[in-house]
Amino acid sequence: MGNYFLDNEDIQFLFRHIDLKELARLQEAYAANGNADYVPVDEEDAVDNYWRVLEIVGQIAADIIAPHAEQIDREGNKLNEDGTVTLHPLVRENLRRMAQADLMGFTLPRKYGGLNCPNLIYTMATEIVSRADASFMNLFGLQGIAETINAFASDDIKDEVLPRFARGEVTGAMVLTEPDAGSDLQAVRLRAYQDETGQWRLNGVKRFITNGCGEILLVLARSEPDIQDGRGLSLFITERNERIRVRHLEEKLGIHGSPTCELVFDDTPARLIGERQRGLITYVMALMNGARVGVAAQSLGIAEAAFRLARVYAHTRQQFGGPIERLPAVAEMVTEMKIAIEAARALTYETSRICDLENNNLRILETVPDLPKDEQKERKQLARTLKRVNGMLTPMSKYYASEMCVQVANDAIQVLGGSGYMKDYAAERYLRDARITTIYEGTSQLQIVAAVRGVASGSFESYVADFENKVYGDKLLDDLRNELIEARKRVQEALQFTKTQSTSYLDLAGRRLVDSAIVCIVGHFLLGQAAANERKRRVARRYIESRLPELEAKCRQVLSGDMAPLEEYEVLAGPVPVLG
């Protein structure tokens, strides 16, 4: 029997390194337990339960999901003539085993049958599942839909729907994208109207819907036809029925086990979630923020699988009288893969922790009416601080982890050489699966636009200030911290320069600024880990010393004020080519 949690030293280290007792205290404060069979007696009991849950996830991932992945990738799912989809039998078996283990209500309150786990533990589980099969994560990882229903729907809807999610009887889908509304969701046109009885109904087409064949659909629709921007959109819930048809099942480069559907709504009955006109501005933004952290976790899982394959191959493949890992170029490549994964994991897990702090703080503010005034004031201030930090870290983690994933998967093929290009090995599947992570739930370019606003607004500087004040009492770590302080000053210099330029220059310089800010942030994370673990000292040193020259070069490029990519676009890009 394998176990994708117990064989991962870094995830176990972070489980012990991060203050999970603090998260457990918040998670259990005023928790909605109902008549749950199990409620932890204290935070230590809760943390012990998190470990046991991850052990179960790790065992199912290794022994059930991973062995199914290759066949599911080859055979995919099936579109039926009646506009329904039949999931691959092994996908259905994966879902059955996860439901049997009570893992389909991961973050839901216990009163609905959920596990009431923090988002951080769910992120760890999502990475573990993604290592086994990234496409299955797109079904397991859509539990954010249930979270959104729990956060914003009426009690009637929650009582009806959420226990079914927790029992694994239903899966869900975020039904957002349309043929003419991809990244720009304000352009959504699917119509929502009320008939003569007051029943809401939906008409229109949605495209690229992950698990669009699921039973419970959250649909973004235009309820106010006279308002053309995001204020005219509301969020609706509907259940799969004869008035929803899957018109097309996309044939994709990767994640073949995850059905991506084009849906047609024909006067489909639906119910309003929350209030009218808050569909995009409030509810979908919250839903997508969680989904973006989920994609970061998915990216970690794919990269971990690709790295492990490359590491084993480099150790066992004999060339020139020895294993190829003795070749310096290969050794450096494999080492860099490992460090990149651990850097992205540090950022993603810390982002998840901040999400938990923010969500639990807001829950306490909203559900505890008799908070002392001083505590209420402190929590409101904390809410503003955490929102700013989360608004910067969430797009950073999605961007950084997904770009890392593609690079690691690509390098894995390079380590395997010609064998990596063949379907004899999973390396080519990992790269195909990895490629979508930089696209869905907001492209890397959109994540940069979101993250650079936080970097430029002062959130970056204030966030790293506490890290810069740490004294490790260790010459190596303190010297590396001082180098990061100087690097942050260099980033601040580049940021100040952008404010003297045209308004479009910040977006043009965005990637370089975000990359540089990430080096500083992740560098501090790794220093904190290095203070607790000898192996992490080497990781921190290697990461910081190799990234700082890149940071310097990027800041110099920003300070150059080069606007050529915009001002000379027609010349540099050349004439529009004729295709075909």
N, C-alpha and C positions, 0 to 999 in steps of 0.2 A: 504493500500500500504506500502510495506517495502522499505528499502533503505540501501544497504550494505556499502555505503559511510557515510551517515549521522548517522548511528548507531554505527560507529567505532570511538570512542573518540581518540584513539592513532593516527590513520591516519590523522584525522582532526588537531590534535595538531602538527604533523610533517609538515603538509601542511603550517601551520602558522609559525612554528618555523624555517624552512629552508628558506633561502633567495631566494625565488622564483622570486623576482623582478630582481635580478642579472641574473638568468637563462633566464628570459623573454627578458631582454635587449639583451643578446647574441643571443638568438634564433631568435629574430626579426631583428637583424643587418643584413642588406643586404639579407633579406629573399626573396625567389622567390615566389612572390604572384600572378603574372599574372593578370588575370581579376577576382580575387576572390571577392565574394560578401561581405565578412567580413574580415577586417584587423584591429587589435587592434590599438587604437589611441596612447596608451602608455603602459608601463609595468604594470601599475595597471589594466588597461583594460584587458591585456593579462592574468594576474593572476586571475582576476574575471572570465574570460572565462574558465580557467582551472578548477575552482571550479564547474562551471555550467556543464562542460563536465563530471566531475566525479560524479556529482549528477545524470546525465542521466545514466551513466554506473551502478551506484549503484542501481537505480530503476529497470533497465532491469535485472540486476543480481538477485535481490531479487524476482521480480514478474514474470519473464519469465524463466530464465535459471535454477534457483534452483528448482522450481517445476517439471521441466522436468528430472532432473538428475537421479532419481531412475529408472524410466522406461527406459531411455537410457542405463543405466548401465546393466539392466537385458537383454535387447533385442539386443543391439549393432547394427552394420552395416552389410550389405549383399554383398557378392562377387557374381557377375553374371557370367554366363557361357562364356560370350564374353570377360572376363578379365577386366571388369569395376566394380566399387563399387557403390552401392546405399547407401547414407547416411541415417541414421534413420530420419524419418519425423520430429521428434522434434529437431534434430541437424540442419536440414535445416531451421526450423522455428527460431531457435536461431540465425542462420546466417542472416536470412532475417530481423529480428528485429534489429540486430546490424547495418546492412547496411542501413536500413531505418532511423536509428538515425545518420548516417554519421560517424560511429565509426571504419570503416575498413581501414581508411588511417590515423591512429592516428598521426604518426610522419612525414608523407609525406608533402612536400611543398604544399602550397595552390594552386599553379598554376596547380597541378595535381588533385586537389580536396581534398587534405588532410587537416588535422587540424593543422599541424605544431606545435604539442605539444612537449615539451622536453621529453627525455627518462624517467626522474623521474616521470612525470605525467603518462606516459605509464606504468611504473612499478606499480604505485598505482592502475591503472585500471586493470592491469593483476592480481594483488593480489585479487582485488574485484571480478573479474570474476572467479578466481580459487576457491574462497570460495564457490561460487554457484555451480560450476562443474569443477573439475580439468581437466577432459578430454576435455571439450569445450575450455579451455585455449589453448590447443594444436592446435586449428584452429585459434582462435582469436590472439593468441600469436605468430603466424608465420609471423607477419607483418615485422619482421626483413628481410625477403626475399625481400620485396619491398624496404626496406632501402638499402640493398646490391645492388639491381639493380640501385637505385638512385645514389649510391656512385660510382659505377664502370662501368656501362653499357654505351653504346653510346646513344646520344640524340634520335636517331631513336627508339631504343628499349624502352627507358624511356617514350617517347611520346606515344608509342603504348600501353605499358603494365600498367604503373602506374595509369592512370585514371581508368582503369578497377579494379585494386586493391581497390582504394579509394571508388569506387561505390559499392564494395562488389560483383562484377560480377564474380570474380575469387578468389580462394585461392591458396596457394603455398606450396611447399615442398622443404626441403634441402635434396638432394639426394646424400648422402655421403657414408654411410656404405655399405660394401660388406661382403659376407660370410667369407672371409679371411682378411678383413680390417675393424676392429671395432675401437678400440682406436688408432691403428696404421694406420692412414690414408695415410701414405707414401706408404703403400702396395696396394693402389687402383689399380685395373687392368682393369676396364671397359675402352674399347678402343674408342678413338676419332680419326677419320681420315677424310680427305677431298677427295671427289670423283672427277671424271674427270672434273666436272663443278666448283669445288672449294667449293661445299656445305659440311659443316661439318656433319658427321654422327656418331652415338653412337651405340656400340654393347657391350652387356654384361648383368650382373645381379647385382642388388642392393637389400639389405636386411634391414629389420627393419626401413623402411622409414615412419616416421610419416606423415600422410596425403598424402601418395604417390599417392593417387587417385586425388589429386588436379590438377587444370588446368595448373598452371605455375610451372615448375620444374627447379631448379638450380642444375646442375649435375656436380660433380667432376669426371673428366675422364683423362686418360693418353693419352695426345696428342703427347708425344715424346717417342716412344717405346724404344729408345736406352738409355733413362735416367731412372734409376730404382727407384730413390728416389723422394722426394716431388717436386724437380725442373722439373720433367717431367709431372706434372699435370696442367691442365687448367680447367677453370670453363665455363660451357655452360648453355644456357637457351633453353628450349624446351617446347612446349605446348602439352598437352595431345592429343594423336591421335592414330590411329589404329596400329602404330608401337611401341607402349608402352603397355604392357599387365601386369595387376596385376595377378601374378601367384598364390599368396597365401596371405590370410588375417590372420595375426597372432591371435591366441587365447591367451589372456594375463591374468595375475593376476588381473590387474586393468585398469584404464582409458579406459573402454570399448567403450566409445563414440568416441574415437580417433582412426581412422583406421590406423593400422600399416601394411605396405604392402611390399611384395617381388615383385620387378619390373623386367621385362625382356625388354631390348631395342634391337630392331631388325632393324639395319640400320636406326635408328631414326634421322630425320633431326634436326639440332640444330644450334644455333648461339653462337659465342664466346663472353664471357663477358670480357671486358678489354683486357689485353695482354696475350699471350701464356706464359705458365710456371709460372704464378703468382697465379694459382688457389688455391693452398693450402696455400702457404707461405703468401700471402697478403689477398686474398678475403675471403677464408673460415675461416681463423683465425679471421678476423673482424666479420664475420657472427656468428661464434661460441661464441665469447666474448659476443655479445649481447644476444645470446640464453641462455648463462649461467646465466646472470642476470635475464632473463625471468624465468628460472627454479627456481631461488631463490625466485622470486615473487610468482610463483606458489606454492612453498613450504609454504610461509607465508599464502597464502589463505587456503590451506588444513589445516594447523595447527590452524588457526583462527576458522575454522568451527568445528574442533574436540574439541578445547578448549571450545567453546560456548556450545556444546552439553554436555560436561562433567560438566561444571559449572552449567547448568540448572539441570542436573540429580542429582548432589551432593546436590543441594538446595532443591529439591522436593522429593528425595527418602528417605522414613522414615524407619529407623532401630534403634533398641535399644532405642526407645522412642523419637527419634528426627531425623532431617535430617543428612545424612551421612557427610555433610560438617563440622559438629561439631567434627568429629573424627580427631584427630591431623594428622594421617598419610594421610588421604584424603585431608585435608586442605592444608598440605604442598605440596602434589602432584599437586593440582590444582593451587596453588600459583606459583609453579615452572614452570608450563606450561605457565602461563601468562608472567612471567618475561623472559622466554626463547624466546617467540615470539617477545616481544618488543626489546630484545637485537638483534635478527636476523633482525628485521625490521630496526633498527637503522643502522646496517651495510649495508644492502641491499640498503636502500634509499641513504645513503651517497655514496655508490659505483655508483649508478645511477647518482647522482649529479656530481661526478667526470667524468663519461662518457660524460655527457652533456658539461662540461667545456672543455674536451679534443676535442670532436667532433666539437664544435662550434669554438674553437680556430683554429683547422686545416682548417675548412671551410673558415674562414676569411683569413688565410694565402694563401689558394689556389685560392680564388675567387676575392680578392681585390689586383689588381696589383700595385696600387699606395700608398701602406702603407708607412708612413715615416720610414726611416731606423732604427731609434731608436725603434719604436714600433715593426717593423718586427723582430729586434734582440731579443726584450723582449718576443715576442710571440714564437719564435723558442726555446728559453730557456724554456719557460713555457710548450711548447709541449713535450720537453724531460722529464721534471719533471712529468707532468700529465701521460705520458705514463708509467713511472716507477711505479707510485702510482697505476694506473689502473691495471697494470700487476700483482700487488700484491692483490689488493682488490677484483677484479673480481673472481678469483678462490676461494678466502677466503669466499666471500658471497655465492657462489654457494655451496661450501662444508658445511659451517656452517648452512645455512638455511635449506638445504635438510636433513642433519643429525638431526637437531632440529625437523624438520617436522615428521620424522619417529618416533622419541622418543615421541613427543606430541601425535601423533595419536595412538601409542601403549599405552600410559598412559591413553588416553581417554577410551579405551576398559577396562582397569583395573578399572577405576572409575565406569564404568557402570556394571562391573562384568559380570555375565552370560548373561545379556541382551546385553552387548556390543559385545558378540560373535555371537549374532543372527542377522539375516537380518531384524529383526523388527526395528532396529535402523541403522542410517547411519554410526555409528562408525567403523564397519568392512569395509565399502567402503572407508572411509577416510584412513585407514591403507593400504588397497590394492592399492589405488591411490598414497599414499605417497611413497610407496616402490621404484617406478621407479625414483624418483627425485634424489636419490644418484647414479644413474647409467647413465641415458642418458645425452647427451651433455658433456660427460666426467665424469667418475666415481669419487667418493670422493678421491680415491687414486691418480688419475691423478691431481685433483685440488690441493692436498697437495704438490705434486711434483712441480707444477707451483708456488704455493704460497710460499713455503719454499725458493725458489730461491730469491724472493723479500725480504723475511725476512733476509736471510743470506747476501744479497748484500749491505745492508745499507738502503734500502728503508723504512724498518720498523722504524729504529732508527730516521731517518730524518723526517719521517711523524709524529711521536708522539711528536717531539721536541716542536712544537708550542703549543700543548695541555699542555705539562708539564710546559710551561712558564705562563700559565693562572693563575691569582690570582682571586679567587671568592669572597674573603672578607666574607666568611662563614666558620666557624670552621669545620663543618662536611665535607663540600665539599673539603676544602683545605687539611684536614687530609686524605681524600680518595684519592685525587690527589697525595699526598706524598707517599701513599702506592703503587699507580700505578707506580710512578717513581722508587721505590725500586724494584718492580716486573719487570719492564723493564730492570733494571740492572742485575737481576737474569737471564733473558732470554738472555741478551748479554753475560753473563758468559758462559751459556750453548752453545751458538752459537760459541764462541771462542774455546771452548773445541772440538766441532765437527771438527774444522779446523785442529786440531792436530791428528785426527784419519784418518782411511782409507777413500777413496773417497765415498764408499758406506754407510758410517756411517751417513752422512747427510740425505740420503733418509730413512734410518732405523729410525732415530730420528725425521723425518719430521713431523709426526702427532703431537707429543708432542710439538715441537717448534711452529708449526702453531697454535695449540690450545692456547698456552701460549701467543703468539703475539695477537691473537684475544681478549683474556681477557683484555689485556692492551688497545687495540684500542677501543673496544666496551665500556669499562669502562669510557674512556674519552668522548666518545659520550654521554653516559648517564649522566655524570656530567654536560655537557653543557646543556642537557635537564633539569636536576634537578635545574639548576640556574634559569630556566624560569617557572617551574611548581612544585607545592608543592608535588603532588602525585609522580612525577618522582624522588623526593628525596628518597622516600622509595624504589623505583625500583632500583636506582643507588646503594644505600647502600646495599640492599639485594644481588644484582648481584655481586658487587665487593667483599663483605665480604665472600660470599659463594664460589667464584671462585678462590680467591687468594690461599687458601690452596691447591686446585687442581693444580694450576700453580706451586707452590713450589714442590709438589710431582713429577710432570712431569719433571721439570728442574733437580731435584735430579736424576731421572732415566736416563736422558740424560748424566749427569755428571758421572754416573757409568761406562760408556763405554761398557755396556753389548752388545756383538755381538752374543750371543747365538742363537737368531732366524735365523741368517744367517749361522754361523759356524757349528751349530749342527742341521741344518734343518732336515736332514735325520733321526736323532735319535729322535728329539722332535716331528716331524710330524708322525713318524712311517712309516711302509711300505705302499706302494700304495695299497689301498683296492680293492677288486673285487666287482663290482656293480652287482646287479641283483640276 
